[in-house]
Amino acid sequence: MVSADGVWPVEQDLADPSFMGGTGAGDDFWAESRRRGVTWHEPRSDRPGFWVVSRYRDVRDAYVNVDGLSSSRGTVLDVLLRGPDSAGGKMLAVTDPPRHRELRILMARALSPEYVRRMEPTLLRRSRQLVRRWTGSGEFDFVESIADRMPIETICDVLQVPGSDRTMLMEWNKQTLSSTSLDHTLLDALNARNEIILYFIDLVEERRAAPGDDPISALAHGRVQGEQLSTEDVALNCYSLILGGDESSRMSATSAVRALHGHPDQWRSLKSGSVDYDTAVEELIRWATPAMHFARTAEKDVTVGGTRIARGDVVSLWNVSANRDEEAFDDPGSLNLSRRPNKHLGFGWGPHFCLGAALGRASLKYLLQALAESVASIETEEHPQRVYSNFLYGYRSLRTTLVP
């Protein structure tokens, strides 16, 4: 696992999508990492080294240390280890205070809990339609037929993206932070990101000319630190919203269905009503942890988990490990849909807590309700293949049967 001097062995590269999306790092790997504490991941080929933080308390403390650990250079290893993120200081996720606070307030108005509540009937109707369509149909690919369709429709409803453009955006999204093939290159990912941003640049210009009651219009006409946001800044934040609203929700939905198949007792509890949907959602997000890590850069010399980290060093915060930490959760290796309390880090923590968390929770909740209403039992393949990513945890496909 980890050598005695606290350095990762060469053959285990946490920045390599083929390792993390292949055999990857399992529970035993992360348990040993937590036992060792904060460790140094040595450079690999053309990638610099970085710190690995895996204990729950250390990860959570790092999330709130916004003075010492900056987001503006990038928050995902895939981007950060190649140099500063070009969206730094423009896109909410890669912005530091004080600009971050003003930009977040502006965007939060368009994704308020009240707005999400108004969307709930649509979320439930769409979930019921898809689940009923495939229940009793025999074996099908849950990813392609349900998980790929629900989140993109939901976030595009929020942004009021034309229906004819949604499939195209979904295909680009699926290439940005993960892939289904090892032939997928860095250039492919960059091209997909650029296509999304260029698409939103055009849409922003349309909303500037004819504003509506959608988040794009709010951003296009909003002001941060006394200045109107540029078209590029608005497009970058739209990219962030659609990526977060689609990718993480797709991963959560698929992992949830697989988890319910593997834990029939929990499925029975959900169907019988003895488990509250909202409580079940929190546990399934903890269990899935679709965003495996986020990263920061030390703005100054800081201490994380008792380890001194030098200014300029990259620090990776592993939610996937923190959410299985025995010191934070009772029996974390067990799926318990009635788990309370459940202060998981599936949406991050602190000032950068996921802006779309309410929408993500609602999407999963109504999928669970639709399944519980129409499905007697869930059958899935035993060993589905994961997407290739060092950031997202999920599956390329999942052969599934929903028994009516």
Disulfide bonds with the S-S distance in Angstrom:
none
